[in-house]
């Protein structure tokens, strides 16, 4: 009779679970169940941030206090273009990111680890992710989520959550992590996390968004990004990848306030930048793209 193949292919590595045939643990690619769980947790947390920061008096007070403290002082030195809000809408930045994502996600197809058609499909999904996320976030902000005015002295009454710019940057970083080979992902976490954190800080410093807007967007992107396919699911994760990922987050958390401190003199601004880096770093640390496990029929018994 027909049976469903459960034995892993590709030299003992299950390409859909991202771990060894012997059931070894390892920091691999999660299956659909794990990805859905991560998505639900991240989206529920985003909803919690919205409920507390926007629908409670205390939440609005804290949100407004941080916003006023961070935007009270302008930059005292030049901020490199790549670290400013303007970089988010720079076509050159997006073209470079797209080229890197394409190059990384096509590696399995080129090296024979995956068939070319599924590889191209996964690449297309990764490229479509940022614009889709931006549209979803804008719809939530402009149509779905209201903002009550709980304090008369808060003059900005329109809803600004979640942040579209933060969603754009974070979705770009998430795609680059998914497209990168597993051994390279800690490097992408360090560089991408720092980049996203500095730009998210700039959105608050320039008065574009409140802190809760930024945090909500980070969580939404991680939640939706957990459902992205992993082009490198067939590749075993290198030993020690978890340690290197933690070190990458630490590097990002250290680098972000140092970079911000080069241009902003207020201690509150530097502390806020560090706080944003912690949120972004922890989010990227738990992030994994998904290995969609396909079942294939094999011979008859």
Secondary structure, DSSP 8 states (H G I E B T S, - for coil): -EEE--S--TTTEETTTTEETT----S--B-HHHHHHHHHHHHHHHHHHHHHHHHSHHHHHHHHHHHHHHHTS--SS---GGGSGGGGG-HHHHHHHHHHHHHHHHHHHHHTSS-HHHHHHHHHHHHHHHHHHHHHHHHIIIII-------TT----S---S-HHHHHHHHHHHHHHHHS-GGGHHHHHHHHHHHHHHHHHHHHHTTS--HHHHHHHHHHHHHHHTTSB-TTTTS---TTHHHHHHHHHHHHHHHHHHHHHTT---HHHHHHHHHHHHHHHHHHHH---B------EEEE-
